[in-house]
């Protein structure tokens, strides 16, 4: 039946809807299928189809392989182990996911070698099993990492922060260029192309958590020591510059700030801290819908937390009527997961599977 369908229907309408994991298997059908599915034009068409749907896939710790991860998407009935340790040759190490973008993962691998820690960083597509080992960052303390796509240069860029104590925070960027076509296990230690970026004056990160990603931009909560107040710093991936965004008015006592990117909007949670727990207390939720204009914040709701706070016993008091309560609850759970990254050393963002590589 399939053999009688026109080429344009099979590869233009049907296969772009198929999960990436199945497409890898379909490459074995024949040379035509292998060449077409591997073609960058098809890869990007498939990615755009996947991104046009609400993201429901998440990455969780594997229950089978210790120190590894699994992918779970209940809406599409997908569940499987990523087996990253085997893919990266890090069977004796422990893995930490740092960022996800278009199906690519930024992975931190750590293991003990001769009484010392050995740390490696990789870009990996767990579906195609291709990976790139990054040059060692300039500092061992490398966190708050992000991964984003630059539409102008058509390159993926890794952004990470490092620094301790009096040194303050510095931000470094590594660009994954098309000329990095390599054998899967080849290292690029010789390409010392980490680039330091200039930060807004007086700004330092509030916490070393992964950034919120919205429309290709990366957003962190920071503290401006010149103005003695919190703010948001956003990175323009294309221009490789930072901008400072003012927060809405807040009470400065015991406030915890958490950023979440969801469906093209940036959400800010202003929470009270719960004494002697890792839970968030009562929280105001704001949204910055139009990131390209005047940075006007809209207060959406107030989560009144009973008892110990966190994701139990929360009542929602809405300030606007055009936001669905179920959506607000979903964002609230994302805020809680994001906040716990700091304490649990976990990664809790959505993820889609794709055939994307960094060199096509």
Secondary structure as UniProt FT lines:
FT   HELIX           2..4
FT   HELIX           7..9
FT   HELIX           10..14
FT   HELIX           15..17
FT   HELIX           20..26
FT   TURN            27..28
FT   HELIX           31..38
FT   HELIX           40..51
FT   STRAND          58..61
FT   TURN            66..67
FT   STRAND          69..73
FT   TURN            74..77
FT   STRAND          78..81
FT   HELIX           84..88
FT   TURN            91..92
FT   STRAND          94..101
FT   TURN            102..103
FT   STRAND          104..113
FT   TURN            114..115
FT   STRAND          116..125
FT   TURN            126..129
FT   STRAND          130..133
FT   STRAND          142..150
FT   TURN            151..154
FT   STRAND          155..162
FT   HELIX           165..167
FT   STRAND          170..176
FT   TURN            178..179
FT   TURN            184..185
FT   TURN            189..190
FT   STRAND          195..197
FT   TURN            201..202
FT   STRAND          203..205
FT   STRAND          212..214
FT   TURN            215..216
FT   STRAND          217..224
FT   TURN            225..228
FT   STRAND          229..236
FT   TURN            237..240
FT   STRAND          241..246
FT   TURN            253..254
FT   STRAND          255..262
FT   TURN            263..264
FT   STRAND          265..273
FT   TURN            275..276
FT   STRAND          280..288
FT   TURN            291..294
FT   STRAND          298..305
FT   TURN            307..308
FT   TURN            310..311
FT   STRAND          314..318
FT   HELIX           325..344
//
